[in-house]
Amino acid sequence: MKHICKKNHRYNPMFTILPDNQGQTGRHKCPGCAFEMAMLNKSQGIPACNDDSVLAELPESQAGTVRHKDAFAAYQLAYKY
């Protein structure tokens, strides 16, 4: 069964800056959840993953500002903060 994100971060205008993505593991994964996961991992001292396999278990979302956006780019953005 597919997990769908219902969190309000799906409408965060910050995610409009992300590039579009229609392929690989991150396809349709929620960029908001990817960003939050990376912020949590970073705060715990976990190094950033080098590929989008880290997104495999995240819920999907095609609502609001995250529609077709690159979840791995959101993940990487969190590590830049």
mmCIF file of the C-alpha atoms, coordinates in Angstrom:
data_MODEL
# 
_entry.id   MODEL 
# 
loop_
_atom_site.group_PDB 
_atom_site.id 
_atom_site.type_symbol 
_atom_site.label_atom_id 
_atom_site.label_alt_id 
_atom_site.label_comp_id 
_atom_site.label_asym_id 
_atom_site.label_entity_id 
_atom_site.label_seq_id 
_atom_site.pdbx_PDB_ins_code 
_atom_site.Cartn_x 
_atom_site.Cartn_y 
_atom_site.Cartn_z 
_atom_site.occupancy 
_atom_site.B_iso_or_equiv 
_atom_site.pdbx_formal_charge 
_atom_site.auth_seq_id 
_atom_site.auth_comp_id 
_atom_site.auth_asym_id 
_atom_site.auth_atom_id 
_atom_site.pdbx_PDB_model_num 
ATOM 1  C CA . MET A 1 1  ? 0.000  0.000  0.000   1.00 0.00 ? 1  MET A CA 1 
ATOM 2  C CA . LYS A 1 2  ? 1.238  3.453  -0.926  1.00 0.00 ? 2  LYS A CA 1 
ATOM 3  C CA . HIS A 1 3  ? 1.701  5.991  1.866   1.00 0.00 ? 3  HIS A CA 1 
ATOM 4  C CA . ILE A 1 4  ? 0.548  9.500  0.992   1.00 0.00 ? 4  ILE A CA 1 
ATOM 5  C CA . CYS A 1 5  ? 1.789  12.568 2.887   1.00 0.00 ? 5  CYS A CA 1 
ATOM 6  C CA . LYS A 1 6  ? -0.986 14.765 4.265   1.00 0.00 ? 6  LYS A CA 1 
ATOM 7  C CA . LYS A 1 7  ? 1.220  17.293 6.097   1.00 0.00 ? 7  LYS A CA 1 
ATOM 8  C CA . ASN A 1 8  ? 0.845  21.032 5.503   1.00 0.00 ? 8  ASN A CA 1 
ATOM 9  C CA . HIS A 1 9  ? 4.467  21.320 4.361   1.00 0.00 ? 9  HIS A CA 1 
ATOM 10 C CA . ARG A 1 10 ? 3.165  20.154 0.955   1.00 0.00 ? 10 ARG A CA 1 
ATOM 11 C CA . TYR A 1 11 ? 2.085  23.759 0.410   1.00 0.00 ? 11 TYR A CA 1 
ATOM 12 C CA . ASN A 1 12 ? 5.256  25.481 1.647   1.00 0.00 ? 12 ASN A CA 1 
ATOM 13 C CA . PRO A 1 13 ? 6.309  28.021 -1.013  1.00 0.00 ? 13 PRO A CA 1 
ATOM 14 C CA . MET A 1 14 ? 9.971  27.255 -0.209  1.00 0.00 ? 14 MET A CA 1 
ATOM 15 C CA . PHE A 1 15 ? 9.650  24.102 -2.313  1.00 0.00 ? 15 PHE A CA 1 
ATOM 16 C CA . THR A 1 16 ? 8.807  26.009 -5.501  1.00 0.00 ? 16 THR A CA 1 
ATOM 17 C CA . ILE A 1 17 ? 12.554 26.642 -5.963  1.00 0.00 ? 17 ILE A CA 1 
ATOM 18 C CA . LEU A 1 18 ? 13.300 22.925 -6.305  1.00 0.00 ? 18 LEU A CA 1 
ATOM 19 C CA . PRO A 1 19 ? 13.928 21.468 -9.742  1.00 0.00 ? 19 PRO A CA 1 
ATOM 20 C CA . ASP A 1 20 ? 11.363 19.127 -11.246 1.00 0.00 ? 20 ASP A CA 1 
ATOM 21 C CA . ASN A 1 21 ? 11.972 15.390 -11.067 1.00 0.00 ? 21 ASN A CA 1 
ATOM 22 C CA . GLN A 1 22 ? 10.124 12.655 -12.901 1.00 0.00 ? 22 GLN A CA 1 
ATOM 23 C CA . GLY A 1 23 ? 12.512 9.738  -12.426 1.00 0.00 ? 23 GLY A CA 1 
ATOM 24 C CA . GLN A 1 24 ? 14.440 7.414  -10.118 1.00 0.00 ? 24 GLN A CA 1 
ATOM 25 C CA . THR A 1 25 ? 13.699 6.508  -6.487  1.00 0.00 ? 25 THR A CA 1 
ATOM 26 C CA . GLY A 1 26 ? 12.623 10.035 -5.566  1.00 0.00 ? 26 GLY A CA 1 
ATOM 27 C CA . ARG A 1 27 ? 9.827  10.139 -8.131  1.00 0.00 ? 27 ARG A CA 1 
ATOM 28 C CA . HIS A 1 28 ? 6.697  11.387 -6.366  1.00 0.00 ? 28 HIS A CA 1 
ATOM 29 C CA . LYS A 1 29 ? 8.311  11.232 -2.904  1.00 0.00 ? 29 LYS A CA 1 
ATOM 30 C CA . CYS A 1 30 ? 7.330  14.151 -0.681  1.00 0.00 ? 30 CYS A CA 1 
ATOM 31 C CA . PRO A 1 31 ? 10.024 16.868 -0.720  1.00 0.00 ? 31 PRO A CA 1 
ATOM 32 C CA . GLY A 1 32 ? 8.695  18.203 2.602   1.00 0.00 ? 32 GLY A CA 1 
ATOM 33 C CA . CYS A 1 33 ? 9.222  14.839 4.263   1.00 0.00 ? 33 CYS A CA 1 
ATOM 34 C CA . ALA A 1 34 ? 12.651 14.533 2.622   1.00 0.00 ? 34 ALA A CA 1 
ATOM 35 C CA . PHE A 1 35 ? 13.626 17.967 3.960   1.00 0.00 ? 35 PHE A CA 1 
ATOM 36 C CA . GLU A 1 36 ? 12.391 17.140 7.484   1.00 0.00 ? 36 GLU A CA 1 
ATOM 37 C CA . MET A 1 37 ? 14.169 13.770 7.481   1.00 0.00 ? 37 MET A CA 1 
ATOM 38 C CA . ALA A 1 38 ? 17.434 15.423 6.450   1.00 0.00 ? 38 ALA A CA 1 
ATOM 39 C CA . MET A 1 39 ? 17.110 18.126 9.111   1.00 0.00 ? 39 MET A CA 1 
ATOM 40 C CA . LEU A 1 40 ? 16.565 15.448 11.756  1.00 0.00 ? 40 LEU A CA 1 
ATOM 41 C CA . ASN A 1 41 ? 19.450 13.318 10.495  1.00 0.00 ? 41 ASN A CA 1 
ATOM 42 C CA . LYS A 1 42 ? 21.736 16.342 10.321  1.00 0.00 ? 42 LYS A CA 1 
ATOM 43 C CA . SER A 1 43 ? 20.860 17.336 13.902  1.00 0.00 ? 43 SER A CA 1 
ATOM 44 C CA . GLN A 1 44 ? 21.805 13.805 15.003  1.00 0.00 ? 44 GLN A CA 1 
ATOM 45 C CA . GLY A 1 45 ? 25.164 13.982 13.203  1.00 0.00 ? 45 GLY A CA 1 
ATOM 46 C CA . ILE A 1 46 ? 24.198 11.520 10.472  1.00 0.00 ? 46 ILE A CA 1 
ATOM 47 C CA . PRO A 1 47 ? 26.100 12.311 7.260   1.00 0.00 ? 47 PRO A CA 1 
ATOM 48 C CA . ALA A 1 48 ? 24.172 13.089 4.101   1.00 0.00 ? 48 ALA A CA 1 
ATOM 49 C CA . CYS A 1 49 ? 23.439 10.230 1.724   1.00 0.00 ? 49 CYS A CA 1 
ATOM 50 C CA . ASN A 1 50 ? 24.974 10.554 -1.743  1.00 0.00 ? 50 ASN A CA 1 
ATOM 51 C CA . ASP A 1 51 ? 22.041 9.128  -3.682  1.00 0.00 ? 51 ASP A CA 1 
ATOM 52 C CA . ASP A 1 52 ? 18.275 9.175  -3.555  1.00 0.00 ? 52 ASP A CA 1 
ATOM 53 C CA . SER A 1 53 ? 17.959 5.658  -2.131  1.00 0.00 ? 53 SER A CA 1 
ATOM 54 C CA . VAL A 1 54 ? 17.544 7.386  1.238   1.00 0.00 ? 54 VAL A CA 1 
ATOM 55 C CA . LEU A 1 55 ? 14.064 8.425  0.052   1.00 0.00 ? 55 LEU A CA 1 
ATOM 56 C CA . ALA A 1 56 ? 12.758 4.900  -0.524  1.00 0.00 ? 56 ALA A CA 1 
ATOM 57 C CA . GLU A 1 57 ? 10.579 4.704  2.597   1.00 0.00 ? 57 GLU A CA 1 
ATOM 58 C CA . LEU A 1 58 ? 9.178  8.246  2.487   1.00 0.00 ? 58 LEU A CA 1 
ATOM 59 C CA . PRO A 1 59 ? 5.523  8.882  1.724   1.00 0.00 ? 59 PRO A CA 1 
ATOM 60 C CA . GLU A 1 60 ? 4.504  10.191 -1.662  1.00 0.00 ? 60 GLU A CA 1 
ATOM 61 C CA . SER A 1 61 ? 2.924  13.541 -2.407  1.00 0.00 ? 61 SER A CA 1 
ATOM 62 C CA . GLN A 1 62 ? 1.740  15.230 -5.550  1.00 0.00 ? 62 GLN A CA 1 
ATOM 63 C CA . ALA A 1 63 ? -0.161 18.040 -3.853  1.00 0.00 ? 63 ALA A CA 1 
ATOM 64 C CA . GLY A 1 64 ? 0.521  21.742 -3.664  1.00 0.00 ? 64 GLY A CA 1 
ATOM 65 C CA . THR A 1 65 ? 3.977  23.199 -4.184  1.00 0.00 ? 65 THR A CA 1 
ATOM 66 C CA . VAL A 1 66 ? 5.722  19.811 -3.973  1.00 0.00 ? 66 VAL A CA 1 
ATOM 67 C CA . ARG A 1 67 ? 4.039  18.429 -7.093  1.00 0.00 ? 67 ARG A CA 1 
ATOM 68 C CA . HIS A 1 68 ? 6.695  16.955 -9.423  1.00 0.00 ? 68 HIS A CA 1 
ATOM 69 C CA . LYS A 1 69 ? 9.486  18.525 -7.352  1.00 0.00 ? 69 LYS A CA 1 
ATOM 70 C CA . ASP A 1 70 ? 12.790 16.780 -6.660  1.00 0.00 ? 70 ASP A CA 1 
ATOM 71 C CA . ALA A 1 71 ? 12.663 15.271 -3.171  1.00 0.00 ? 71 ALA A CA 1 
ATOM 72 C CA . PHE A 1 72 ? 16.389 14.490 -3.198  1.00 0.00 ? 72 PHE A CA 1 
ATOM 73 C CA . ALA A 1 73 ? 17.131 18.157 -3.932  1.00 0.00 ? 73 ALA A CA 1 
ATOM 74 C CA . ALA A 1 74 ? 15.008 19.020 -0.866  1.00 0.00 ? 74 ALA A CA 1 
ATOM 75 C CA . TYR A 1 75 ? 16.998 16.491 1.162   1.00 0.00 ? 75 TYR A CA 1 
ATOM 76 C CA . GLN A 1 76 ? 20.279 18.048 -0.006  1.00 0.00 ? 76 GLN A CA 1 
ATOM 77 C CA . LEU A 1 77 ? 18.974 21.557 0.668   1.00 0.00 ? 77 LEU A CA 1 
ATOM 78 C CA . ALA A 1 78 ? 18.432 20.697 4.338   1.00 0.00 ? 78 ALA A CA 1 
ATOM 79 C CA . TYR A 1 79 ? 22.092 19.709 4.698   1.00 0.00 ? 79 TYR A CA 1 
ATOM 80 C CA . LYS A 1 80 ? 23.131 23.098 3.281   1.00 0.00 ? 80 LYS A CA 1 
ATOM 81 C CA . TYR A 1 81 ? 21.298 24.973 6.078   1.00 0.00 ? 81 TYR A CA 1 
# 
